[in-house]
Amino acid sequence: MNVIESYVNGQRVVLGERRGPVFNPSSGEQSAEVALASQADVRRVVEQAAEAQKAWRKTGLVKRQAVFFRIRQLLDERKRELAEIITAEHGKAVDDAVGEVLRGLEVVDFCSSLMHHLKGEFAEQVATGVDVTQIRQPLGVVAGITPFNFPAMVPLWMISTAIAAGNAVVLKPSERDPSALLWIAELFAEAGVPEGVLNVVNGDKEAVDALLDDPDVKAVSFVGSTPIAKYIYSRAAENGKRVQAFGGAKNHMVVMPDADLDMAADAAVSAAYGSCGERCMAISVAVAVGDIADDLVAKIAERIPGLKIGDGFKDGNEIGPLITKDALERVSGYVAGAEGEGATVVVDGREKEFAEKGFFIGASLVDHVKPGMKVYDDEIFGPVLSVVRVDSYDEAVELINASRYANGTAVFTRDGKTARSFQFDIEVGMVGINVPIPVPVGAFSFGGWKDSLFGDTHMYGMEGFNFYTRRKVVSTRWPEPSESQIELGFPRH
């Protein structure tokens, strides 16, 4: 059985004696095992990263920028190769995986202008003969803990900004699909990132806790479920670290009576079922306003049979399997229990048959869903779209704002006033107006509200640079010797 290693100080190494299985979700068979690092292993990696960071911090910004231009070139040239690594362990269709890489590439692009993003501020003569400068400096060693559903994009969001800002990174990918990040780490090294600046530690909770407790780790960025995000945030903050912990989601898409229903149905199908629903920005609830619900449900249902679900490597397939057998059983359970809670299963994805023996399930559509039902309240993380019927715009907004999740949302309408009101009224971090998956481009920032984010800083864009740097303010005066005097009062300008 192939053993997936870690990447430390510029080379692949086996850390730890324990092993975890890695599956090919399309076949259901184990394809490799990943070596899981121990607490002592993590400590040694962090120590090496701290030494490497000292030299990287001193590297001129022009040289750092040149490295990022090279990263951008290599990643674009080899995106298909990386996409196929993703598909082999995650299962998503190769074209979908290429899209993931390109969204990560947007942040690399943004970081290629790091000299501009790291500029400080200067004010002359704030008092007689006194100038003030504010500068940005890196934190030191920072940690990233990333999810299985985007094994390339989310790590690229974290490591690009952190390294551009002058930090060293120790990143722990999901043990379910860890190979993509090893490939990325070697590409960064080829582009000129020095040994020890980017390290990949494969592991489980033991490795995570070691990073959260290590005194040399100054910041932690996490993406995953809400319960784990709360845990990460609490433990890391208790240890005095800067933290951004991104949690779960239950994203609603409001369809107004004036919307183009064909466009709305296409958007709902794309956003709910793409990547088998394993996206934190997937639409999982369609909110039908007024009397358009029957027509909307019918239009969504008629599109589902045309979805091409199967092995992500086979041409023409659009949707792959779920990541594990446990995920398949969990998602199936939500569909099975929906009718008992009073909902109507319009399309039952469990009934779809597949030639492959992997973790496949068809797309499900559940109507007449209400808050309080498990299919509504829980983050399912699978290809299940619920439809909630409301009478008015105000009721739709009230429904969304009452949710404990607030990652993304969207409204479909032709009316500008409704669209403006929605973006003003809604209490959600990322909003789409006729855009079903409003993931911001790399120059802005990604982040939700409420139980979808613990911490006060979003990811990438300038907020990313704010997270991975700290500001230092320097007040300077060059007085003449004759101006020196003792003054015991509080300084006044």
C-alpha positions as CSV (number, residue, x, y, z in Angstrom):
1,M,0.0,0.0,0.0
2,N,1.4,3.4,-1.0
3,V,2.2,5.6,2.0
4,I,1.5,9.3,1.7
5,E,4.2,11.3,3.4
6,S,4.5,14.8,4.8
7,Y,6.6,17.6,3.3
8,V,9.1,19.2,5.7
9,N,12.0,21.5,5.1
10,G,12.0,20.8,1.3
11,Q,11.6,17.1,1.2
12,R,9.0,14.3,1.6
13,V,9.3,12.5,4.9
14,V,7.3,9.9,6.8
15,L,6.1,11.4,10.1
16,G,4.6,9.2,12.8
17,E,3.9,5.5,13.1
18,R,0.1,5.6,12.8
19,R,-1.6,5.2,9.5
20,G,-5.0,6.4,8.1
21,P,-6.8,5.1,5.0
22,V,-7.2,7.1,1.8
23,F,-9.9,5.9,-0.6
24,N,-10.8,6.4,-4.2
25,P,-14.4,7.5,-3.7
26,S,-15.4,6.4,-7.3
27,S,-14.4,2.8,-6.7
28,G,-14.9,2.6,-2.9
29,E,-11.6,1.0,-2.6
30,Q,-8.6,2.1,-0.5
31,S,-5.9,3.6,-2.7
32,A,-3.3,4.5,-0.1
33,E,-2.6,5.1,3.5
34,V,-1.4,8.4,5.0
35,A,1.2,8.6,7.7
36,L,-0.1,10.5,10.7
37,A,2.3,12.8,12.5
38,S,2.7,12.8,16.3
39,Q,2.8,15.8,18.6
40,A,6.6,15.5,18.8
41,D,6.8,15.5,15.0
42,V,4.7,18.7,14.8
43,R,6.9,20.4,17.3
44,R,10.1,19.6,15.3
45,V,8.5,20.9,12.1
46,V,7.4,24.2,13.8
47,E,11.0,24.7,15.1
48,Q,12.4,24.2,11.6
49,A,9.8,26.6,10.1
50,A,10.7,29.2,12.7
51,E,14.3,29.2,11.6
52,A,13.4,29.3,7.9
53,Q,11.0,32.2,8.5
54,K,13.8,34.4,9.8
55,A,15.6,34.4,6.4
56,W,12.4,34.6,4.3
57,R,11.3,37.7,6.2
58,K,14.6,39.4,5.2
59,T,14.1,38.5,1.5
60,G,13.4,41.6,-0.5
61,L,9.9,42.3,-1.7
62,V,11.0,42.4,-5.3
63,K,12.4,38.9,-5.0
64,R,9.3,37.7,-3.2
65,Q,7.1,39.0,-6.0
66,A,9.3,37.3,-8.6
67,V,8.7,34.0,-6.8
68,F,4.9,34.5,-6.9
69,F,4.9,35.3,-10.6
70,R,6.7,32.0,-11.1
71,I,4.2,30.2,-8.9
72,R,1.4,31.7,-11.0
73,Q,3.0,30.5,-14.2
74,L,3.7,27.0,-13.1
75,L,0.3,26.5,-11.5
76,D,-1.5,27.7,-14.6
77,E,0.6,25.5,-16.9
78,R,0.0,22.4,-14.7
79,K,-3.5,22.9,-13.5
80,R,-4.8,19.8,-15.2
81,E,-2.2,17.6,-13.5
82,L,-3.2,19.0,-10.1
83,A,-6.9,18.6,-11.0
84,E,-6.4,14.9,-11.7
85,I,-4.7,14.4,-8.3
86,I,-7.8,16.0,-6.7
87,T,-10.2,13.8,-8.6
88,A,-8.3,10.6,-7.6
89,E,-8.8,11.2,-3.9
90,H,-11.8,13.5,-3.7
91,G,-13.9,12.2,-6.6
92,K,-15.1,15.4,-8.1
93,A,-15.1,15.7,-11.9
94,V,-11.8,16.7,-13.4
95,D,-13.3,19.8,-15.0
96,D,-14.7,20.8,-11.6
97,A,-11.3,20.3,-10.1
98,V,-9.7,22.5,-12.7
99,G,-12.2,25.2,-11.7
100,E,-11.1,24.8,-8.1
101,V,-7.5,25.3,-9.0
102,L,-8.3,28.4,-11.0
103,R,-10.2,29.9,-8.0
104,G,-7.1,29.3,-5.9
105,L,-5.0,30.9,-8.7
106,E,-6.9,34.1,-8.3
107,V,-5.4,34.6,-4.8
108,V,-1.9,33.8,-6.1
109,D,-2.5,36.6,-8.7
110,F,-3.5,39.0,-5.9
111,C,-0.5,38.1,-3.9
112,S,1.8,38.7,-6.9
113,S,1.3,42.4,-6.1
114,L,2.6,41.9,-2.5
115,M,4.8,45.0,-2.6
116,H,1.7,47.1,-2.9
117,H,-0.3,45.2,-0.3
118,L,2.5,45.4,2.3
119,K,3.0,49.1,2.0
120,G,2.7,51.0,5.3
121,E,1.8,54.6,6.1
122,F,3.8,57.7,6.9
123,A,2.8,61.1,8.4
124,E,5.3,63.9,8.4
125,Q,5.5,66.5,11.2
126,V,2.7,65.2,13.4
127,A,4.4,67.3,16.1
128,T,7.3,69.6,15.9
129,G,10.1,67.6,14.4
130,V,8.2,64.3,14.9
131,D,7.3,61.9,12.0
132,V,5.3,58.7,12.4
133,T,5.5,55.6,10.3
134,Q,3.3,52.5,10.4
135,I,4.7,49.3,8.9
136,R,3.5,45.8,8.4
137,Q,5.5,42.9,9.7
138,P,4.9,39.1,9.4
139,L,3.7,37.1,12.4
140,G,6.3,34.3,12.2
141,V,5.1,30.7,11.9
142,V,1.4,30.3,11.1
143,A,-0.7,27.2,10.8
144,G,-3.5,26.2,8.4
145,I,-6.0,23.3,8.8
146,T,-7.9,22.7,5.6
147,P,-11.0,20.6,4.6
148,F,-11.4,17.7,2.2
149,N,-13.9,19.4,-0.1
150,F,-11.3,21.8,-1.6
151,P,-7.9,20.2,-1.2
152,A,-6.2,22.8,-3.4
153,M,-8.2,26.0,-3.4
154,V,-8.5,26.6,0.3
155,P,-4.8,25.8,1.0
156,L,-3.8,28.1,-1.8
157,W,-6.0,30.9,-0.2
158,M,-4.1,30.5,3.1
159,I,-0.5,29.7,2.0
160,S,-0.3,32.3,-0.7
161,T,-1.2,35.3,1.5
162,A,0.8,34.0,4.5
163,I,4.0,33.4,2.6
164,A,3.7,36.6,0.5
165,A,3.5,38.5,3.8
166,G,6.8,36.9,5.0
167,N,5.6,34.1,7.3
168,A,6.4,30.4,7.3
169,V,3.5,28.0,7.1
170,V,2.8,24.6,8.7
171,L,-0.3,23.3,7.0
172,K,-2.3,20.2,7.9
173,P,-4.6,19.1,5.1
174,S,-7.5,16.7,5.4
175,E,-6.3,13.1,5.9
176,R,-9.0,12.1,3.4
177,D,-7.3,13.7,0.4
178,P,-3.8,14.9,1.3
179,S,-1.9,14.4,-2.0
180,A,-2.9,17.6,-3.7
181,L,-1.1,19.8,-1.1
182,L,2.1,17.8,-1.3
183,W,2.1,18.5,-5.1
184,I,1.5,22.2,-4.4
185,A,4.3,22.4,-1.8
186,E,6.8,21.0,-4.3
187,L,5.6,23.4,-7.0
188,F,6.1,26.3,-4.6
189,A,9.6,25.1,-3.9
190,E,10.3,24.8,-7.7
191,A,9.2,28.4,-8.0
192,G,11.7,29.6,-5.4
193,V,10.0,29.4,-2.0
194,P,12.9,28.4,0.3
195,E,13.1,25.1,2.3
196,G,11.1,25.2,5.5
197,V,8.9,28.1,4.6
198,L,6.0,25.9,3.4
199,N,5.6,22.6,5.3
200,V,2.8,20.0,5.0
201,V,2.1,17.9,8.1
202,N,-0.3,15.0,7.5
203,G,-2.1,14.0,10.7
204,D,-5.3,13.9,12.6
205,K,-6.6,15.5,15.9
206,E,-3.2,14.8,17.6
207,A,-1.4,17.0,15.0
208,V,-4.2,19.7,15.1
209,D,-3.9,20.0,18.9
210,A,-0.2,20.2,18.7
211,L,-0.5,23.2,16.3
212,L,-3.1,24.8,18.5
213,D,-0.9,24.5,21.6
214,D,2.6,25.2,20.1
215,P,4.0,28.5,21.4
216,D,5.8,29.3,18.2
217,V,2.6,29.1,16.1
218,K,1.3,32.7,16.1
219,A,-1.9,32.3,14.1
220,V,-4.3,29.6,13.0
221,S,-6.6,29.5,10.0
222,F,-9.2,26.7,9.7
223,V,-12.0,25.7,7.4
224,G,-14.4,22.9,8.3
225,S,-17.6,22.2,10.3
226,T,-19.0,24.6,12.9
227,P,-18.5,22.3,15.9
228,I,-14.8,21.9,15.0
229,A,-14.5,25.6,14.2
230,K,-15.7,26.5,17.7
231,Y,-13.2,24.1,19.2
232,I,-10.3,25.4,17.1
233,Y,-11.2,29.0,17.9
234,S,-11.6,28.4,21.6
235,R,-8.4,26.4,22.1
236,A,-6.2,28.6,19.9
237,A,-7.5,31.8,21.3
238,E,-6.9,30.5,24.8
239,N,-3.3,30.0,23.9
240,G,-3.1,33.6,22.7
241,K,-3.1,33.0,19.0
242,R,-4.7,35.0,16.2
243,V,-7.6,32.8,14.8
244,Q,-9.9,32.7,11.9
245,A,-12.1,29.5,12.0
246,F,-14.6,29.1,9.2
247,G,-17.5,26.8,10.0
248,G,-20.6,25.3,8.3
249,A,-23.3,26.8,6.2
250,K,-27.0,26.5,5.2
251,N,-27.2,28.8,2.2
252,H,-30.6,30.0,1.0
253,M,-31.5,31.2,-2.5
254,V,-34.6,33.4,-2.6
255,V,-36.6,33.2,-5.8
256,M,-39.0,36.2,-6.2
257,P,-42.2,36.0,-8.2
258,D,-40.7,38.3,-10.9
259,A,-37.6,36.1,-11.4
260,D,-36.9,34.2,-14.6
261,L,-37.8,30.8,-13.4
262,D,-35.8,28.9,-16.0
263,M,-32.7,30.9,-15.0
264,A,-33.5,30.4,-11.3
265,A,-34.0,26.6,-11.8
266,D,-30.7,26.3,-13.7
267,A,-28.9,28.2,-10.9
268,A,-30.5,26.1,-8.1
269,V,-29.5,22.9,-9.8
270,S,-25.9,24.1,-10.5
271,A,-25.4,25.5,-7.0
272,A,-27.1,22.7,-5.0
273,Y,-25.7,19.6,-6.8
274,G,-22.3,20.6,-8.2
275,S,-19.4,18.7,-6.6
276,C,-22.1,16.4,-5.1
277,G,-23.2,19.2,-2.7
278,E,-19.9,19.1,-0.9
279,R,-19.3,22.9,-1.0
280,C,-19.6,25.3,1.9
281,M,-21.2,27.7,-0.5
282,A,-23.6,25.3,-2.0
283,I,-27.2,26.3,-2.1
284,S,-29.1,23.9,0.1
285,V,-32.4,25.8,0.5
286,A,-34.5,27.4,-2.2
287,V,-36.9,29.9,-0.8
288,A,-39.9,30.2,-3.1
289,V,-41.8,33.5,-2.6
290,G,-45.5,33.7,-3.4
291,D,-47.3,31.5,-5.9
292,I,-44.3,30.5,-8.0
293,A,-43.3,27.5,-5.8
294,D,-45.1,24.8,-7.8
295,D,-43.6,26.0,-11.1
296,L,-40.1,26.3,-9.6
297,V,-40.2,22.8,-8.1
298,A,-41.4,21.4,-11.4
299,K,-38.6,23.1,-13.3
300,I,-35.9,21.9,-10.9
301,A,-37.3,18.3,-10.9
302,E,-37.3,18.1,-14.7
303,R,-33.6,19.1,-14.9
304,I,-32.4,16.5,-12.4
305,P,-32.6,13.4,-14.7
306,G,-30.2,15.1,-17.1
307,L,-27.4,15.3,-14.5
308,K,-24.4,13.1,-15.4
309,I,-23.2,11.5,-12.2
310,G,-20.3,9.0,-12.2
311,D,-16.5,8.6,-12.1
312,G,-14.9,12.0,-12.3
313,F,-12.3,10.8,-14.8
314,K,-14.8,9.7,-17.4
315,D,-15.6,12.3,-20.1
316,G,-19.0,13.8,-19.8
317,N,-19.6,13.2,-16.1
318,E,-20.4,16.4,-14.2
319,I,-20.8,15.1,-10.6
320,G,-18.7,12.6,-8.7
321,P,-19.3,10.6,-5.6
322,L,-19.4,11.6,-1.9
323,I,-16.1,11.5,-0.1
324,T,-16.7,8.4,2.1
325,K,-19.1,5.6,2.9
326,D,-20.0,7.4,6.1
327,A,-21.0,10.5,4.2
328,L,-23.1,8.4,1.8
329,E,-25.0,6.9,4.8
330,R,-25.4,10.2,6.5
331,V,-26.8,12.0,3.4
332,S,-29.1,9.0,2.6
333,G,-30.4,9.2,6.2
334,Y,-31.6,12.8,5.8
335,V,-33.5,12.0,2.6
336,A,-35.0,8.9,4.3
337,G,-36.3,10.9,7.3
338,A,-37.7,13.9,5.4
339,E,-41.2,12.6,4.8
340,G,-41.5,11.5,8.4
341,E,-41.0,15.1,9.4
342,G,-43.8,16.3,7.0
343,A,-41.7,17.2,3.9
344,T,-42.4,15.8,0.4
345,V,-39.5,14.0,-1.4
346,V,-40.1,15.0,-5.0
347,V,-36.9,13.4,-6.3
348,D,-35.2,10.7,-4.3
349,G,-31.5,10.4,-5.1
350,R,-31.2,7.1,-3.3
351,E,-33.2,5.4,-6.1
352,K,-30.6,6.2,-8.8
353,E,-28.5,3.2,-9.8
354,F,-24.8,3.3,-10.7
355,A,-22.5,0.9,-12.5
356,E,-19.6,2.0,-10.2
357,K,-19.3,0.6,-6.7
358,G,-18.2,3.9,-5.2
359,F,-19.9,6.3,-2.8
360,F,-22.4,7.6,-5.4
361,I,-25.9,9.0,-4.8
362,G,-28.3,10.9,-7.0
363,A,-29.6,14.4,-6.5
364,S,-32.6,14.8,-4.2
365,L,-35.3,17.4,-4.1
366,V,-37.4,17.9,-1.0
367,D,-40.4,20.2,-1.0
368,H,-42.6,21.7,1.8
369,V,-39.6,21.9,4.2
370,K,-39.8,24.0,7.3
371,P,-37.5,25.1,10.1
372,G,-37.4,22.5,12.8
373,M,-37.0,19.6,10.4
374,K,-33.5,18.0,10.4
375,V,-33.3,18.3,6.6
376,Y,-33.6,22.1,7.1
377,D,-31.7,22.7,10.3
378,D,-28.6,20.6,9.7
379,E,-25.7,21.1,7.3
380,I,-26.2,18.0,5.1
381,F,-23.2,18.5,2.9
382,G,-24.6,16.4,0.1
383,P,-26.8,16.7,-3.1
384,V,-30.0,17.5,-1.3
385,L,-32.0,20.7,-2.1
386,S,-34.8,21.7,0.2
387,V,-37.6,24.0,-0.9
388,V,-39.3,26.3,1.7
389,R,-42.4,28.2,0.7
390,V,-43.1,31.7,2.0
391,D,-45.7,34.3,1.2
392,S,-43.6,37.5,1.0
393,Y,-40.1,39.0,0.7
394,D,-40.2,40.0,4.3
395,E,-40.9,36.4,5.4
396,A,-38.0,35.2,3.2
397,V,-35.6,37.7,4.9
398,E,-36.8,36.8,8.3
399,L,-36.3,33.1,7.6
400,I,-32.7,33.6,6.5
401,N,-31.8,36.0,9.3
402,A,-33.1,33.5,11.9
403,S,-30.6,30.9,10.7
404,R,-27.5,30.3,12.9
405,Y,-25.5,29.9,9.7
406,A,-24.7,33.0,7.6
407,N,-22.1,32.0,5.0
408,G,-23.7,32.8,1.7
409,T,-27.1,33.7,0.2
410,A,-28.6,34.8,-3.0
411,V,-31.8,36.4,-4.5
412,F,-33.1,36.0,-8.0
413,T,-35.2,38.9,-9.1
414,R,-35.5,41.4,-12.0
415,D,-36.4,44.3,-9.7
416,G,-33.5,46.6,-8.7
417,K,-35.3,47.8,-5.5
418,T,-35.8,44.3,-4.3
419,A,-32.1,43.5,-5.0
420,R,-30.9,46.6,-3.1
421,S,-33.2,45.9,-0.2
422,F,-32.0,42.3,0.0
423,Q,-28.3,43.3,0.2
424,F,-29.2,45.8,2.9
425,D,-31.5,43.7,5.0
426,I,-29.8,40.3,4.9
427,E,-27.5,39.3,7.8
428,V,-25.1,37.1,5.8
429,G,-21.4,37.5,4.9
430,M,-21.5,36.9,1.1
431,V,-24.5,37.9,-1.0
432,G,-25.4,37.1,-4.6
433,I,-27.8,39.1,-6.8
434,N,-28.8,36.6,-9.5
435,V,-25.5,34.9,-8.6
436,P,-26.1,31.6,-6.9
437,I,-22.6,30.9,-5.5
438,P,-21.2,34.4,-4.5
439,V,-17.6,33.4,-3.7
440,P,-15.7,36.7,-4.1
441,V,-12.9,37.0,-6.5
442,G,-9.4,37.0,-5.1
443,A,-9.1,40.8,-4.7
444,F,-11.9,40.9,-2.2
445,S,-12.4,38.5,0.7
446,F,-14.2,35.3,1.7
447,G,-16.1,35.0,5.0
448,G,-19.4,34.4,6.6
449,W,-21.1,35.7,9.8
450,K,-22.6,34.1,12.9
451,D,-21.8,30.4,13.3
452,S,-20.1,30.3,9.9
453,L,-17.0,32.2,11.1
454,F,-15.3,32.5,14.5
455,G,-12.9,35.4,14.5
456,D,-13.2,38.8,13.0
457,T,-11.1,38.6,9.9
458,H,-12.1,37.1,6.5
459,M,-9.8,35.1,4.2
460,Y,-7.6,36.4,1.3
461,G,-7.8,39.9,-0.2
462,M,-6.6,42.7,2.0
463,E,-8.3,41.1,5.0
464,G,-5.9,38.2,4.5
465,F,-2.9,40.4,4.6
466,N,-4.3,42.1,7.7
467,F,-4.6,38.6,9.3
468,Y,-1.1,37.5,8.4
469,T,0.7,40.7,9.4
470,R,0.8,43.0,12.5
471,R,1.2,46.7,12.4
472,K,4.1,48.5,14.1
473,V,4.0,52.3,14.6
474,V,7.4,54.1,14.8
475,S,7.6,57.7,16.1
476,T,10.8,59.5,15.1
477,R,12.5,62.7,16.3
478,W,15.9,64.0,15.7
479,P,16.3,67.0,18.1
480,E,19.2,69.3,18.6
481,P,21.1,68.7,21.9
482,S,20.0,72.1,23.1
483,E,16.3,71.0,22.8
484,S,16.7,68.3,25.4
485,Q,14.8,68.8,28.7
486,I,13.1,66.8,31.4
487,E,9.3,66.8,31.0
488,L,7.3,64.6,33.4
489,G,3.8,65.4,32.1
490,F,2.0,63.1,29.6
491,P,3.4,63.9,26.2
492,R,1.4,66.5,24.2
493,H,1.9,67.2,20.5
